[in-house]
Amino acid sequence: MGDGRVRGAGAAVRSAWRAGSSRSGFTRAGQVFISTFEKQLDNKRRIVAPQEFRAAVAPFDGLFCFPSVEADCIEGGGKALFDSYAALIDEFPFGDPTRTALETSIMGGMVQLSFDTAGRITLPESFCEMFGLTDWVTIVGLRDRFQIWSRDAFQARIQGQREAARQALVDRARQRAVKPIAANE
């Protein structure tokens, strides 16, 4: 993902989410993706979607997936995720470079994957090539969405994520501990 505009779009998405815009549909009842699963990708690029994830998107019989704008993996979710991204994109005026980057990266890269009778989804060959998905994959629930990583890439990333989370909690605790001095003291 060497395109700076795409990374910038990812920052815009995160910033808008932090500001509270376009989040209302994300965590509606039943649409929660949690936990981490390792699954084997078969020779037809199929994986069995975790039962918990299939239940999270019911009654819709599938998932929306696209190349993530913030990490080297596939991002996905149910209809609520699609609707939230569409609402976020609509916040930018037509012709705005950020809107165009989001439309191209998210909507242009999105595929709708259906579950087969065994609960499997077939990942597009282009996604598998893009992210080196050949054998084992790691599926990571992120509450309102999930990511699909090559197992090796996720293992390389997880320690850095734990350290970033740890440091963020320490920094937050320090910020809360600092009390402003009143003007008359």
N, C-alpha and C positions, 0 to 999 in steps of 0.2 A: 504494500500500500504506500508507494512512494509519492503519490500525488498529494501535495500540501493542501490543496483545496478539500480533499476528502478528509484529511486529518482535521482541518479547520471546521468542516461540517460536523465531525464527531464532537469537537469542542462546543460547537453551537448547540448540538443536541443535548449534551450534558448540562450546559449552562441553562438552557430553557427548562429542562427537567428540574434542576435545582430551584429555579424561580417558581416552580409550581405549575407552569403552563403545560397543557396537553397531558396531564397525568390522570385525569379523572377516570378514564377507562381502564387504566393499567391493572389495578388491583381489585377489580370487581370480584365478588364471591366466586370461588372455585378456580380462578385463574392465577394460581400461584405455582411457580416452578422452583422447587428446592432440591437440594442434595446434589451429589456428583455420582455419575454412573460410568463405568467402563463397558463398552459394547464392542463386539467384533463386527467389522464391516465385511460382508460376504463378497464373493466375486462379481455380484451384480450391483455392488455399491449400496446394499440394503442394510439397515440396522433396525433392530427391534426398538421402537420408541418405548421409554419407560412407561409402565402402566400409569404411574402418577401423572405423567405429562399428558397421556391420552385422556385421562379423566379431567384434567385441568381445562382442556379445550372442548369437551363435550358440550352440546351435541354436534358441534362442527366436527367433521370427520377429516381432520388434517391439520397441517401446520403451514405457516408462512415462514420462509427462510430466505436469507440473503447474505452476501459477504458483509461482515461487520464493518462499520466505519471507524471503530475505535480499537480493534484488535485483529490479529491475523487468524480469524476463525469464522465459522458460520454463526450467524445470529438468527434466532427464530422465536416464534410464539404463536399465539392464536389470533383470532379476529380482533381482540382488544389491542394487541400490539400493532397490528396493521392500522386500525382506526386511530391510534395515538400518533403514529408516525404521519399519517395523512393529515391529522389536525395540526401537528407541529409544522409540517411543510406549508400548510395553508396560512400560517401566521406570517410568512414572508410574502411580499408582493411578487406578482408574476414578473419575471425578468431579473429578479434579484439573484446575484451569483450564488449565494448560499442556498436559496431555494432550488436553483438548477442543480447544484452539487448534490443536495439531498435527494431530489427527484431521480437524478441519474444513478446515484450510488445505492439508494434504498429501493425505490419503486422499480427502477430499471433493472436492478439486479435480483429482484424478488421472484421467487417461484412458490407456487402453492403445491404442497406435497400432501398426498392422501395416504391414509393408512390402508394396507392390504388386510386380508382376513386374519393374518397372523400378527397384526399390529406393527408391521414394518413400514418404514418409509424408504424410498430410493433417493439417494443423494445425487444431484446432477454431476455428471462427469467433470464439468468445468470447475465446480466447487471442490471436488476431490483433488483435482490437479492443482488448483490455486493454493490449497492449504496442506498438501501432502498427505491426504487421507488415504491410506492404503490398507491397513490391517485393523488395528485397534484404535478406537476413538474414545474421547472423554466428553461426556455430556454434562454441562454444569448449569444447574438451576440458579437463576439470578432474580428470583421473586416474580417479576413481571415478564420475564423473557428467559431464554436459555442460550447457551453457546455450545457449539460442537467443535472440538479441537482434535488435532492428532494427539495421541496419548503422549508422545515425546515432547511436543511443543507445550502442552499443558503442564507437564512435569517441570519443564524448564522455567515456566512462568510462575508457578504457584508460590515458590519461596519468596520471590519479589513481591507478590501480592500480599502475602502474610506480613512481610516486613513493612510495606506501605500502610496496611491496616493498623498494625501495631503503632507505628509512628504517628499516624493520624489520631489515634486514641490518646496517646501521650500528649500530643500538641493540644488537643481539645481539653484535656484535663488541666493542662497548664493555663490555658485561656480562661477557664472557669475559675481557677484558683486566684487569678490576679483580680483584685478588687480596686476600682478606681478610688483615688483619694479625693475626698470632698474638698471644695474650694476653701472652706473655713477651717480646715485642719492644719 
